[in-house]
Amino acid sequence: MKFGILINEGPYTHQASDSAYQFCKAALAKGHEIHRVFFYHDGVDNATRLTEPPQDDRNIVNRWSKLAADHGVDLVVCVAAALRRGIKDEILAPGFRISGLGQLIESGIQADRLLVFGD
Amino acid sequence: MSEHGAIKKFMYVNRKAPHGTIYALESLEVVLIAAAFDQDVTLAFLDDGVYQLKKGHQTKGIELKNFQPTYRALEDYDITKLYVEKESLESRGLTADDMCVPVEVKSRADLGRMMEEQDVLLSF
């Protein structure tokens, strides 16, 4: 099955990004396809390479970058939400790209299921 | 018919108060973009989301943008299916007359059935 993912919360404060990541990993392991992961609202904060969590904690941002590198998952950050929150091209972690909300709607159209991970 | 293929049924579920968090405003931005994709769009308002449509928002005092006029513009985007949950209205002492746009009031059970029929549910 082809899944689209929407993440509406930032890293660490909410578990949404963790849950979405665990879902993506499990789905890929079962042979499913992740069409796109779209980051909206504070979810755009998952995309900054300036993140430096303590050593003994998971690195949420790097985890997404690795998923993109290993499985070619398309990580898209909403431009309007990103600019509001100071997320720009020059601070994006590897694998992320900034684009418009149309990418979310397109994912809803093209994927078999669109899953929302929020508060 | 959209250039992206078959038309899907999209429902946007609005559950949050208009201010206090940014969900209502940014969700409205999704709806406006989505209008360009020629999909079958429905908006549902429940829980504190019904306050998004409560007439007479005045945001000057809190220095936030009053985006309520945008709901009245939805019609220009051919978005006319707005449903408000009956139970959410009643528990807040509101009626359809308090809404700033024409809405259809649906029971929780009816809304649930409508959700079942959707292809894509976006809950904010």
gemmi code that builds the backbone of each chain (N, CA, C; Angstrom):
import gemmi

chains = {
    "A": [
        ("MET", (0.831, -1.203, 0.000), (0.000, 0.000, 0.000), (0.866, 1.254, 0.000)),
        ("LYS", (0.328, 2.304, -0.601), (1.075, 3.566, -0.690), (0.533, 4.544, 0.358)),
        ("PHE", (1.413, 4.953, 1.282), (0.987, 5.840, 2.371), (1.508, 7.262, 2.199)),
        ("GLY", (0.655, 8.235, 2.499), (1.089, 9.617, 2.663), (1.044, 9.921, 4.146)),
        ("ILE", (1.988, 10.723, 4.617), (2.073, 11.020, 6.054), (2.039, 12.529, 6.257)),
        ("LEU", (1.259, 12.971, 7.246), (1.246, 14.388, 7.613), (1.647, 14.496, 9.079)),
        ("ILE", (2.645, 15.340, 9.349), (3.099, 15.542, 10.731), (2.830, 16.988, 11.134)),
        ("ASN", (2.034, 17.156, 12.188), (1.577, 18.498, 12.576), (2.245, 19.043, 13.831)),
        ("GLU", (3.151, 18.280, 14.423), (3.786, 18.760, 15.649), (5.308, 18.705, 15.548)),
        ("GLY", (5.959, 19.582, 16.309), (7.416, 19.632, 16.311), (8.008, 18.451, 17.074)),
        ("PRO", (9.337, 18.326, 17.039), (9.989, 17.211, 17.727), (10.032, 17.420, 19.239)),
        ("TYR", (10.115, 16.344, 19.978), (10.363, 16.332, 21.430), (9.176, 16.757, 22.295)),
        ("THR", (8.556, 17.922, 22.052), (7.417, 18.325, 22.891), (6.280, 17.326, 22.719)),
        ("HIS", (6.025, 16.944, 21.459), (4.960, 15.995, 21.157), (5.560, 14.723, 20.579)),
        ("GLN", (4.808, 13.632, 20.721), (5.306, 12.344, 20.239), (4.950, 12.094, 18.768)),
        ("ALA", (4.211, 13.048, 18.156), (3.691, 12.829, 16.803), (4.780, 12.434, 15.801)),
        ("SER", (5.902, 13.143, 15.851), (6.980, 12.871, 14.895), (7.594, 11.491, 15.146)),
        ("ASP", (7.742, 11.121, 16.437), (8.254, 9.782, 16.783), (7.315, 8.693, 16.247)),
        ("SER", (6.020, 8.880, 16.512), (5.036, 7.874, 16.095), (5.023, 7.726, 14.578)),
        ("ALA", (5.097, 8.861, 13.891), (5.091, 8.829, 12.429), (6.321, 8.091, 11.914)),
        ("TYR", (7.466, 8.384, 12.539), (8.710, 7.712, 12.141), (8.616, 6.202, 12.357)),
        ("GLN", (8.102, 5.806, 13.520), (7.976, 4.367, 13.815), (7.028, 3.706, 12.818)),
        ("PHE", (5.962, 4.432, 12.477), (5.013, 3.893, 11.494), (5.698, 3.706, 10.142)),
        ("CYS", (6.427, 4.739, 9.708), (7.107, 4.668, 8.399), (8.070, 3.492, 8.358)),
        ("LYS", (8.850, 3.345, 9.432), (9.834, 2.248, 9.463), (9.143, 0.893, 9.368)),
        ("ALA", (8.076, 0.729, 10.137), (7.341, -0.534, 10.152), (6.693, -0.804, 8.800)),
        ("ALA", (6.129, 0.243, 8.198), (5.458, 0.080, 6.902), (6.467, -0.301, 5.830)),
        ("LEU", (7.619, 0.362, 5.825), (8.655, 0.064, 4.829), (9.163, -1.368, 5.000)),
        ("ALA", (9.315, -1.776, 6.272), (9.805, -3.131, 6.552), (8.836, -4.196, 6.039)),
        ("LYS", (7.551, -3.832, 5.982), (6.536, -4.764, 5.487), (6.362, -4.668, 3.979)),
        ("GLY", (7.199, -3.828, 3.336), (7.140, -3.737, 1.883), (6.190, -2.680, 1.340)),
        ("HIS", (5.633, -1.855, 2.234), (4.763, -0.778, 1.772), (5.601, 0.400, 1.282)),
        ("GLU", (4.916, 1.334, 0.630), (5.610, 2.503, 0.093), (5.176, 3.742, 0.875)),
        ("ILE", (6.148, 4.595, 1.214), (5.816, 5.893, 1.809), (5.930, 6.913, 0.686)),
        ("HIS", (4.778, 7.390, 0.269), (4.747, 8.309, -0.871), (5.415, 9.636, -0.538)),
        ("ARG", (5.123, 10.126, 0.642), (5.676, 11.427, 1.046), (5.402, 11.628, 2.528)),
        ("VAL", (6.316, 12.346, 3.194), (6.042, 12.818, 4.550), (5.972, 14.336, 4.465)),
        ("PHE", (4.836, 14.890, 4.870), (4.636, 16.336, 4.784), (4.635, 16.932, 6.181)),
        ("PHE", (5.423, 17.980, 6.377), (5.562, 18.611, 7.689), (4.831, 19.947, 7.698)),
        ("TYR", (3.872, 20.085, 8.646), (3.042, 21.283, 8.697), (2.916, 21.769, 10.137)),
        ("HIS", (2.320, 22.945, 10.310), (2.263, 23.584, 11.632), (3.685, 23.546, 12.252)),
        ("ASP", (3.784, 23.271, 13.584), (5.116, 23.181, 14.198), (5.893, 21.962, 13.697)),
        ("GLY", (5.267, 21.121, 12.934), (5.952, 19.963, 12.345), (7.161, 20.360, 11.516)),
        ("VAL", (7.159, 21.608, 11.022), (8.295, 22.071, 10.214), (9.593, 22.090, 11.026)),
        ("ASP", (9.471, 22.159, 12.365), (10.667, 22.184, 13.208), (11.415, 20.845, 13.219)),
        ("ASN", (10.816, 19.826, 12.627), (11.516, 18.543, 12.491), (12.621, 18.603, 11.439)),
        ("ALA", (12.667, 19.717, 10.695), (13.528, 19.753, 9.512), (14.825, 20.533, 9.700)),
        ("THR", (15.029, 21.116, 10.888), (16.222, 21.943, 11.049), (17.459, 21.131, 11.469)),
        ("ARG", (18.565, 21.372, 10.763), (19.805, 20.657, 11.102), (20.510, 21.298, 12.301)),
        ("LEU", (19.939, 22.377, 12.840), (20.545, 23.021, 14.013), (20.217, 22.272, 15.305)),
        ("THR", (19.321, 21.295, 15.203), (18.910, 20.518, 16.381), (20.092, 19.747, 16.982)),
        ("GLU", (20.248, 19.877, 18.304), (21.311, 19.110, 18.976), (20.801, 18.522, 20.283)),
        ("PRO", (20.112, 17.398, 20.222), (19.607, 16.785, 21.458), (20.757, 16.179, 22.277)),
        ("PRO", (20.543, 15.931, 23.570), (21.576, 15.280, 24.389), (21.967, 13.921, 23.788)),
        ("GLN", (23.191, 13.510, 24.061), (23.756, 12.274, 23.496), (22.897, 11.037, 23.756)),
        ("ASP", (22.289, 10.994, 24.948), (21.551, 9.781, 25.311), (20.096, 9.804, 24.829)),
        ("ASP", (19.757, 10.834, 24.037), (18.390, 10.905, 23.506), (18.421, 10.600, 22.012)),
        ("ARG", (17.251, 10.227, 21.479), (17.166, 9.986, 20.041), (17.332, 11.293, 19.291)),
        ("ASN", (17.920, 11.243, 18.084), (18.017, 12.442, 17.259), (16.930, 12.363, 16.193)),
        ("ILE", (15.828, 13.020, 16.471), (14.641, 12.905, 15.622), (14.920, 13.393, 14.202)),
        ("VAL", (15.633, 14.510, 14.101), (15.901, 15.090, 12.779), (16.785, 14.155, 11.943)),
        ("ASN", (17.890, 13.691, 12.550), (18.800, 12.794, 11.819), (18.116, 11.499, 11.411)),
        ("ARG", (17.201, 11.042, 12.247), (16.466, 9.812, 11.947), (15.670, 9.965, 10.653)),
        ("TRP", (15.014, 11.123, 10.509), (14.267, 11.371, 9.268), (15.220, 11.450, 8.079)),
        ("SER", (16.361, 12.123, 8.272), (17.325, 12.247, 7.167), (17.797, 10.875, 6.721)),
        ("LYS", (18.034, 9.991, 7.705), (18.511, 8.642, 7.377), (17.436, 7.847, 6.635)),
        ("LEU", (16.191, 8.037, 7.065), (15.090, 7.333, 6.390), (14.997, 7.773, 4.922)),
        ("ALA", (15.226, 9.078, 4.708), (15.184, 9.597, 3.340), (16.328, 9.010, 2.520)),
        ("ALA", (17.521, 8.936, 3.143), (18.695, 8.423, 2.429), (18.558, 6.930, 2.133)),
        ("ASP", (18.049, 6.181, 3.100), (17.968, 4.718, 2.953), (16.818, 4.284, 2.040)),
        ("HIS", (15.715, 5.003, 2.071), (14.519, 4.544, 1.356), (13.982, 5.538, 0.334)),
        ("GLY", (14.696, 6.637, 0.150), (14.255, 7.638, -0.828), (12.919, 8.270, -0.489)),
        ("VAL", (12.624, 8.354, 0.830), (11.351, 8.968, 1.233), (11.413, 10.480, 1.002)),
        ("ASP", (10.371, 11.015, 0.414), (10.280, 12.436, 0.086), (9.821, 13.222, 1.326)),
        ("LEU", (10.709, 14.020, 1.907), (10.379, 14.788, 3.110), (10.117, 16.234, 2.713)),
        ("VAL", (8.870, 16.655, 2.810), (8.494, 17.977, 2.318), (8.014, 18.871, 3.463)),
        ("VAL", (8.579, 20.067, 3.522), (8.253, 21.034, 4.561), (7.422, 22.152, 3.935)),
        ("CYS", (6.312, 22.487, 4.558), (5.450, 23.546, 4.009), (6.149, 24.904, 4.079)),
        ("VAL", (6.209, 25.591, 2.966), (6.962, 26.856, 2.890), (6.368, 27.938, 3.785)),
        ("ALA", (5.045, 28.090, 3.786), (4.428, 29.171, 4.576), (4.623, 28.921, 6.069)),
        ("ALA", (4.387, 27.670, 6.483), (4.565, 27.317, 7.899), (6.035, 27.440, 8.289)),
        ("ALA", (6.943, 27.085, 7.389), (8.380, 27.128, 7.662), (8.861, 28.567, 7.833)),
        ("LEU", (8.467, 29.432, 6.927), (8.943, 30.817, 7.000), (8.448, 31.506, 8.262)),
        ("ARG", (7.213, 31.189, 8.675), (6.690, 31.728, 9.938), (7.591, 31.384, 11.112)),
        ("ARG", (8.212, 30.205, 11.024), (8.959, 29.682, 12.175), (10.472, 29.712, 11.968)),
        ("GLY", (10.931, 30.452, 10.953), (12.369, 30.620, 10.750), (13.070, 29.419, 10.148)),
        ("ILE", (12.321, 28.551, 9.514), (12.937, 27.393, 8.858), (13.168, 27.754, 7.392)),
        ("LYS", (14.430, 27.761, 6.985), (14.772, 28.150, 5.619), (15.676, 27.106, 4.995)),
        ("ASP", (15.836, 27.198, 3.672), (16.663, 26.242, 2.921), (18.040, 26.038, 3.555)),
        ("GLU", (18.649, 27.162, 4.002), (20.043, 27.073, 4.472), (20.200, 26.298, 5.786)),
        ("ILE", (19.100, 26.054, 6.499), (19.248, 25.268, 7.733), (18.537, 23.912, 7.649)),
        ("LEU", (18.120, 23.521, 6.458), (17.436, 22.228, 6.313), (18.411, 21.074, 6.508)),
        ("ALA", (17.988, 20.048, 7.215), (18.769, 18.819, 7.351), (18.698, 18.060, 6.024)),
        ("PRO", (19.676, 17.168, 5.771), (19.683, 16.419, 4.506), (18.387, 15.643, 4.292)),
        ("GLY", (17.927, 15.618, 3.059), (16.747, 14.833, 2.711), (15.454, 15.622, 2.729)),
        ("PHE", (15.464, 16.786, 3.402), (14.256, 17.615, 3.454), (14.255, 18.608, 2.294)),
        ("ARG", (13.063, 18.970, 1.837), (12.941, 20.066, 0.882), (11.721, 20.905, 1.246)),
        ("ILE", (11.790, 22.184, 0.873), (10.684, 23.100, 1.161), (9.812, 23.232, -0.073)),
        ("SER", (8.513, 23.090, 0.105), (7.598, 23.259, -1.018), (6.231, 23.714, -0.504)),
        ("GLY", (5.252, 23.712, -1.377), (3.947, 24.268, -1.015), (2.954, 23.243, -0.501)),
        ("LEU", (1.828, 23.765, -0.007), (0.762, 22.920, 0.525), (0.159, 22.007, -0.543)),
        ("GLY", (0.333, 22.380, -1.804), (-0.170, 21.540, -2.889), (0.404, 20.137, -2.819)),
        ("GLN", (1.621, 20.037, -2.255), (2.280, 18.732, -2.133), (1.532, 17.824, -1.153)),
        ("LEU", (0.890, 18.436, -0.156), (0.090, 17.661, 0.800), (-1.177, 17.147, 0.123)),
        ("ILE", (-1.845, 18.031, -0.609), (-3.088, 17.627, -1.279), (-2.774, 16.540, -2.316)),
        ("GLU", (-1.682, 16.748, -3.049), (-1.276, 15.755, -4.057), (-1.024, 14.393, -3.412)),
        ("SER", (-0.426, 14.428, -2.220), (-0.166, 13.181, -1.502), (-1.484, 12.495, -1.124)),
        ("GLY", (-2.462, 13.319, -0.726), (-3.780, 12.774, -0.399), (-4.441, 12.133, -1.607)),
        ("ILE", (-4.192, 12.709, -2.767), (-4.786, 12.181, -3.995), (-4.073, 10.908, -4.451)),
        ("GLN", (-2.754, 10.943, -4.378), (-1.986, 9.838, -4.959), (-1.795, 8.636, -4.033)),
        ("ALA", (-1.785, 8.882, -2.730), (-1.573, 7.768, -1.799), (-2.891, 7.000, -1.594)),
        ("ASP", (-2.753, 5.735, -1.190), (-3.953, 4.956, -0.853), (-4.540, 5.430, 0.467)),
        ("ARG", (-3.650, 5.818, 1.404), (-4.094, 6.316, 2.709), (-3.217, 7.499, 3.100)),
        ("LEU", (-3.859, 8.534, 3.652), (-3.096, 9.649, 4.208), (-3.268, 9.614, 5.720)),
        ("LEU", (-2.161, 9.479, 6.436), (-2.233, 9.388, 7.897), (-1.776, 10.686, 8.528)),
        ("VAL", (-2.554, 11.173, 9.503), (-2.237, 12.428, 10.180), (-1.680, 12.125, 11.564)),
        ("PHE", (-0.498, 12.648, 11.843), (0.094, 12.507, 13.171), (0.142, 13.885, 13.815)),
        ("GLY", (-0.682, 14.077, 14.851), (-0.750, 15.389, 15.489), (-0.891, 15.260, 16.991)),
        ("ASP", (-1.383, 16.325, 17.591), (-1.487, 16.352, 19.044), (-2.663, 15.495, 19.502)),
    ],
    "B": [
        ("MET", (-12.710, 17.410, -14.016), (-11.689, 16.389, -13.679), (-10.339, 17.077, -13.465)),
        ("SER", (-9.681, 16.779, -12.409), (-8.402, 17.433, -12.164), (-7.308, 16.747, -12.959)),
        ("GLU", (-6.215, 17.483, -13.155), (-5.089, 16.921, -13.895), (-4.388, 15.825, -13.087)),
        ("HIS", (-4.752, 15.727, -11.808), (-4.094, 14.742, -10.949), (-4.838, 13.404, -10.928)),
        ("GLY", (-5.828, 13.255, -11.773), (-6.533, 11.980, -11.842), (-7.902, 12.065, -11.204)),
        ("ALA", (-8.334, 10.949, -10.625), (-9.697, 10.851, -10.105), (-9.941, 11.827, -8.951)),
        ("ILE", (-11.187, 12.208, -8.799), (-11.573, 13.106, -7.709), (-11.776, 12.298, -6.434)),
        ("LYS", (-11.160, 12.767, -5.368), (-11.329, 12.111, -4.071), (-12.147, 12.985, -3.150)),
        ("LYS", (-12.723, 12.328, -2.143), (-13.508, 13.059, -1.147), (-12.597, 13.444, 0.020)),
        ("PHE", (-12.378, 14.733, 0.189), (-11.540, 15.265, 1.268), (-12.437, 15.892, 2.326)),
        ("MET", (-12.232, 15.509, 3.572), (-12.926, 16.201, 4.660), (-11.905, 16.826, 5.610)),
        ("TYR", (-12.097, 18.109, 5.879), (-11.238, 18.821, 6.820), (-11.992, 18.936, 8.137)),
        ("VAL", (-11.424, 18.357, 9.178), (-12.089, 18.328, 10.474), (-11.450, 19.368, 11.387)),
        ("ASN", (-12.229, 20.373, 11.757), (-11.717, 21.476, 12.573), (-12.212, 21.321, 14.003)),
        ("ARG", (-11.277, 21.105, 14.921), (-11.635, 20.796, 16.301), (-11.179, 21.843, 17.310)),
        ("LYS", (-10.409, 22.799, 16.869), (-9.780, 23.711, 17.823), (-10.391, 25.114, 17.757)),
        ("ALA", (-10.319, 25.833, 18.884), (-10.786, 27.220, 18.936), (-9.994, 28.058, 17.930)),
        ("PRO", (-10.596, 29.162, 17.457), (-9.940, 29.950, 16.402), (-8.608, 30.551, 16.832)),
        ("HIS", (-8.512, 30.923, 18.098), (-7.267, 31.516, 18.582), (-6.796, 30.729, 19.799)),
        ("GLY", (-5.592, 31.016, 20.230), (-5.002, 30.213, 21.303), (-3.957, 29.289, 20.717)),
        ("THR", (-4.260, 28.726, 19.566), (-3.281, 27.975, 18.781), (-3.463, 28.375, 17.316)),
        ("ILE", (-2.516, 27.997, 16.495), (-2.537, 28.423, 15.093), (-3.282, 27.420, 14.192)),
        ("TYR", (-3.767, 26.322, 14.775), (-4.346, 25.256, 13.940), (-5.463, 25.749, 13.018)),
        ("ALA", (-6.372, 26.550, 13.542), (-7.518, 26.979, 12.733), (-7.065, 27.793, 11.524)),
        ("LEU", (-6.177, 28.738, 11.761), (-5.699, 29.604, 10.676), (-4.947, 28.799, 9.626)),
        ("GLU", (-4.008, 27.975, 10.085), (-3.202, 27.231, 9.098), (-4.033, 26.156, 8.391)),
        ("SER", (-5.048, 25.645, 9.051), (-5.925, 24.663, 8.402), (-6.728, 25.317, 7.292)),
        ("LEU", (-7.157, 26.543, 7.551), (-7.893, 27.293, 6.546), (-7.011, 27.515, 5.316)),
        ("GLU", (-5.723, 27.712, 5.551), (-4.786, 27.889, 4.437), (-4.716, 26.619, 3.589)),
        ("VAL", (-4.782, 25.453, 4.236), (-4.783, 24.184, 3.482), (-6.030, 24.091, 2.619)),
        ("VAL", (-7.164, 24.449, 3.213), (-8.439, 24.356, 2.492), (-8.413, 25.238, 1.243)),
        ("LEU", (-7.866, 26.445, 1.381), (-7.830, 27.368, 0.241), (-6.939, 26.840, -0.873)),
        ("ILE", (-5.796, 26.256, -0.501), (-4.905, 25.668, -1.510), (-5.599, 24.473, -2.170)),
        ("ALA", (-6.243, 23.664, -1.329), (-6.889, 22.446, -1.822), (-7.963, 22.755, -2.857)),
        ("ALA", (-8.571, 23.941, -2.737), (-9.650, 24.309, -3.654), (-9.171, 24.292, -5.105)),
        ("ALA", (-7.884, 24.559, -5.294), (-7.333, 24.612, -6.653), (-7.209, 23.227, -7.277)),
        ("PHE", (-7.364, 22.184, -6.458), (-7.166, 20.823, -6.954), (-8.451, 20.142, -7.428)),
        ("ASP", (-9.556, 20.887, -7.392), (-10.831, 20.365, -7.899), (-11.224, 19.035, -7.272)),
        ("GLN", (-11.044, 18.922, -5.961), (-11.471, 17.703, -5.274), (-12.835, 17.959, -4.628)),
        ("ASP", (-13.447, 16.910, -4.113), (-14.722, 17.023, -3.419), (-14.433, 17.388, -1.957)),
        ("VAL", (-14.660, 18.655, -1.606), (-14.223, 19.155, -0.298), (-15.398, 19.368, 0.666)),
        ("THR", (-15.229, 18.863, 1.874), (-16.195, 19.064, 2.953), (-15.453, 19.592, 4.178)),
        ("LEU", (-16.079, 20.521, 4.891), (-15.500, 20.995, 6.148), (-16.417, 20.603, 7.297)),
        ("ALA", (-15.828, 20.066, 8.338), (-16.607, 19.722, 9.528), (-16.054, 20.517, 10.716)),
        ("PHE", (-16.958, 21.019, 11.538), (-16.555, 21.781, 12.721), (-17.129, 21.100, 13.950)),
        ("LEU", (-16.254, 20.710, 14.860), (-16.736, 20.077, 16.076), (-15.846, 20.432, 17.267)),
        ("ASP", (-16.280, 20.026, 18.446), (-15.614, 20.459, 19.685), (-15.491, 21.993, 19.663)),
        ("ASP", (-14.363, 22.529, 20.175), (-14.202, 23.986, 20.178), (-14.054, 24.555, 18.770)),
        ("GLY", (-13.932, 23.685, 17.777), (-13.869, 24.137, 16.387), (-15.093, 24.918, 15.959)),
        ("VAL", (-16.224, 24.712, 16.634), (-17.440, 25.468, 16.278), (-17.255, 26.974, 16.533)),
        ("TYR", (-16.347, 27.303, 17.472), (-16.090, 28.727, 17.741), (-15.427, 29.427, 16.554)),
        ("GLN", (-14.822, 28.650, 15.652), (-14.206, 29.266, 14.470), (-15.253, 30.020, 13.655)),
        ("LEU", (-16.493, 29.519, 13.698), (-17.568, 30.122, 12.899), (-18.489, 31.023, 13.716)),
        ("LYS", (-18.245, 31.137, 15.012), (-19.095, 31.987, 15.861), (-18.979, 33.431, 15.382)),
        ("LYS", (-20.136, 34.019, 15.063), (-20.177, 35.395, 14.551), (-19.452, 36.385, 15.447)),
        ("GLY", (-18.877, 37.405, 14.837), (-18.438, 38.588, 15.576), (-17.065, 38.527, 16.212)),
        ("HIS", (-16.128, 37.770, 15.618), (-14.764, 37.773, 16.163), (-14.194, 39.196, 16.146)),
        ("GLN", (-13.582, 39.586, 17.254), (-12.870, 40.863, 17.305), (-11.498, 40.599, 17.887)),
        ("THR", (-10.475, 40.712, 17.061), (-9.144, 40.260, 17.493), (-8.175, 41.413, 17.749)),
        ("LYS", (-8.661, 42.632, 17.640), (-7.761, 43.775, 17.790), (-7.041, 43.738, 19.146)),
        ("GLY", (-7.803, 43.434, 20.179), (-7.254, 43.444, 21.530), (-6.157, 42.411, 21.758)),
        ("ILE", (-6.181, 41.320, 21.007), (-5.149, 40.291, 21.193), (-4.098, 40.366, 20.084)),
        ("GLU", (-4.226, 41.394, 19.244), (-3.232, 41.649, 18.200), (-2.985, 40.442, 17.311)),
        ("LEU", (-4.069, 39.740, 16.964), (-3.980, 38.621, 16.030), (-4.852, 38.939, 14.820)),
        ("LYS", (-4.476, 38.355, 13.686), (-5.252, 38.593, 12.476), (-6.656, 38.000, 12.622)),
        ("ASN", (-7.658, 38.786, 12.267), (-9.027, 38.254, 12.248), (-9.258, 37.598, 10.884)),
        ("PHE", (-9.196, 36.271, 10.881), (-9.332, 35.568, 9.592), (-10.754, 35.070, 9.358)),
        ("GLN", (-11.683, 35.486, 10.230), (-13.057, 35.021, 10.057), (-13.670, 35.383, 8.693)),
        ("PRO", (-13.365, 36.578, 8.126), (-13.923, 36.878, 6.798), (-13.568, 35.822, 5.743)),
        ("THR", (-12.474, 35.122, 5.949), (-12.066, 34.098, 4.975), (-13.097, 32.978, 4.875)),
        ("TYR", (-13.757, 32.661, 5.987), (-14.780, 31.610, 5.943), (-15.924, 32.018, 5.009)),
        ("ARG", (-16.203, 33.342, 5.015), (-17.278, 33.822, 4.142), (-16.860, 33.783, 2.677)),
        ("ALA", (-15.552, 33.750, 2.436), (-15.059, 33.715, 1.054), (-14.998, 32.295, 0.488)),
        ("LEU", (-15.194, 31.301, 1.345), (-15.065, 29.902, 0.894), (-16.005, 29.596, -0.270)),
        ("GLU", (-17.168, 30.247, -0.242), (-18.159, 30.039, -1.287), (-17.575, 30.373, -2.669)),
        ("ASP", (-16.731, 31.424, -2.701), (-16.107, 31.827, -3.968), (-15.158, 30.753, -4.495)),
        ("TYR", (-14.726, 29.872, -3.602), (-13.843, 28.770, -3.996), (-14.646, 27.489, -4.246)),
        ("ASP", (-15.949, 27.640, -4.338), (-16.846, 26.496, -4.538), (-16.815, 25.522, -3.372)),
        ("ILE", (-16.468, 26.015, -2.191), (-16.514, 25.169, -0.995), (-17.784, 25.550, -0.236)),
        ("THR", (-18.789, 24.715, -0.342), (-20.101, 25.060, 0.215), (-20.606, 24.019, 1.219)),
        ("LYS", (-19.882, 22.899, 1.338), (-20.347, 21.864, 2.270), (-19.687, 22.072, 3.627)),
        ("LEU", (-20.362, 22.836, 4.480), (-19.864, 23.098, 5.826), (-20.823, 22.465, 6.836)),
        ("TYR", (-20.301, 21.558, 7.615), (-21.133, 20.860, 8.592), (-20.657, 21.163, 10.007)),
        ("VAL", (-21.617, 21.422, 10.880), (-21.294, 21.713, 12.271), (-21.973, 20.665, 13.141)),
        ("GLU", (-21.235, 20.153, 14.110), (-21.789, 19.077, 14.933), (-22.791, 19.624, 15.953)),
        ("LYS", (-23.957, 19.022, 15.948), (-25.069, 19.446, 16.813), (-24.677, 19.428, 18.289)),
        ("GLU", (-24.090, 18.325, 18.722), (-23.749, 18.186, 20.143), (-22.741, 19.252, 20.588)),
        ("SER", (-21.794, 19.568, 19.706), (-20.786, 20.583, 20.056), (-21.422, 21.961, 20.185)),
        ("LEU", (-22.374, 22.256, 19.287), (-23.092, 23.537, 19.380), (-23.870, 23.606, 20.681)),
        ("GLU", (-24.653, 22.565, 20.940), (-25.547, 22.564, 22.107), (-24.785, 22.684, 23.417)),
        ("SER", (-23.695, 21.968, 23.528), (-22.967, 21.994, 24.801), (-22.291, 23.344, 25.027)),
        ("ARG", (-22.225, 24.159, 23.982), (-21.648, 25.496, 24.126), (-22.717, 26.597, 24.068)),
        ("GLY", (-23.970, 26.202, 24.088), (-25.062, 27.179, 24.078), (-25.196, 27.914, 22.756)),
        ("LEU", (-24.784, 27.297, 21.667), (-24.834, 27.938, 20.351), (-25.871, 27.268, 19.463)),
        ("THR", (-26.304, 28.004, 18.429), (-27.178, 27.433, 17.404), (-26.616, 27.815, 16.038)),
        ("ALA", (-27.252, 27.288, 14.996), (-26.797, 27.586, 13.630), (-26.869, 29.084, 13.352)),
        ("ASP", (-27.782, 29.784, 14.036), (-27.912, 31.236, 13.838), (-26.685, 32.010, 14.319)),
        ("ASP", (-25.904, 31.392, 15.186), (-24.697, 32.059, 15.683), (-23.521, 31.937, 14.713)),
        ("MET", (-23.695, 31.154, 13.674), (-22.593, 30.913, 12.742), (-22.498, 32.045, 11.716)),
        ("CYS", (-21.275, 32.361, 11.276), (-21.058, 33.499, 10.382), (-21.279, 33.138, 8.918)),
        ("VAL", (-21.493, 31.874, 8.642), (-21.757, 31.418, 7.266), (-22.878, 30.382, 7.302)),
        ("PRO", (-23.534, 30.132, 6.177), (-24.563, 29.087, 6.164), (-23.927, 27.721, 6.421)),
        ("VAL", (-24.478, 27.004, 7.383), (-23.956, 25.671, 7.698), (-25.113, 24.684, 7.796)),
        ("GLU", (-24.755, 23.427, 7.745), (-25.743, 22.389, 7.987), (-25.374, 21.735, 9.312)),
        ("VAL", (-26.341, 21.607, 10.194), (-26.074, 21.002, 11.497), (-26.286, 19.494, 11.393)),
        ("LYS", (-25.293, 18.745, 11.830), (-25.356, 17.275, 11.749), (-25.136, 16.675, 13.131)),
        ("SER", (-25.779, 15.587, 13.402), (-25.547, 14.913, 14.682), (-24.178, 14.229, 14.638)),
        ("ARG", (-23.677, 13.938, 15.810), (-22.380, 13.257, 15.924), (-22.391, 11.947, 15.133)),
        ("ALA", (-23.506, 11.224, 15.233), (-23.603, 9.933, 14.533), (-23.579, 10.126, 13.020)),
        ("ASP", (-24.309, 11.146, 12.545), (-24.332, 11.425, 11.106), (-22.944, 11.826, 10.599)),
        ("LEU", (-22.265, 12.673, 11.386), (-20.916, 13.089, 10.980), (-19.982, 11.883, 10.908)),
        ("GLY", (-20.150, 10.996, 11.876), (-19.348, 9.779, 11.890), (-19.538, 8.973, 10.622)),
        ("ARG", (-20.799, 8.870, 10.212), (-21.088, 8.134, 8.975), (-20.480, 8.842, 7.763)),
        ("MET", (-20.544, 10.171, 7.776), (-19.953, 10.928, 6.657), (-18.445, 10.729, 6.598)),
        ("MET", (-17.822, 10.648, 7.768), (-16.370, 10.434, 7.816), (-16.007, 9.097, 7.183)),
        ("GLU", (-16.863, 8.108, 7.431), (-16.652, 6.775, 6.856), (-16.580, 6.823, 5.330)),
        ("GLU", (-17.316, 7.772, 4.748), (-17.422, 7.831, 3.285), (-16.269, 8.582, 2.619)),
        ("GLN", (-15.412, 9.208, 3.431), (-14.346, 10.024, 2.849), (-13.159, 9.177, 2.382)),
        ("ASP", (-12.425, 9.731, 1.416), (-11.147, 9.121, 1.016), (-10.014, 9.656, 1.880)),
        ("VAL", (-10.068, 10.959, 2.165), (-8.999, 11.591, 2.939), (-9.614, 12.447, 4.045)),
        ("LEU", (-9.198, 12.174, 5.275), (-9.658, 12.948, 6.433), (-8.477, 13.708, 6.998)),
        ("LEU", (-8.543, 15.024, 6.989), (-7.465, 15.809, 7.577), (-8.009, 16.475, 8.829)),
        ("SER", (-7.498, 16.080, 9.968), (-7.994, 16.571, 11.239), (-7.001, 17.567, 11.826)),
        ("PHE", (-7.500, 18.761, 12.121), (-6.603, 19.771, 12.700), (-7.158, 20.281, 14.014)),
    ],
}
model = gemmi.Model(1)
for chain_id, residues in chains.items():
    chain = gemmi.Chain(chain_id)
    for i, (resn, *xyz) in enumerate(residues, 1):
        res = gemmi.Residue()
        res.name, res.seqid = resn, gemmi.SeqId(i, " ")
        for name, pos in zip(("N", "CA", "C"), xyz):
            atom = gemmi.Atom()
            atom.name, atom.element = name, gemmi.Element(name[0])
            atom.pos, atom.b_iso = gemmi.Position(*pos), 0.0
            res.add_atom(atom)
        chain.add_residue(res)
    model.add_chain(chain)
structure = gemmi.Structure()
structure.add_model(model)
structure.setup_entities()
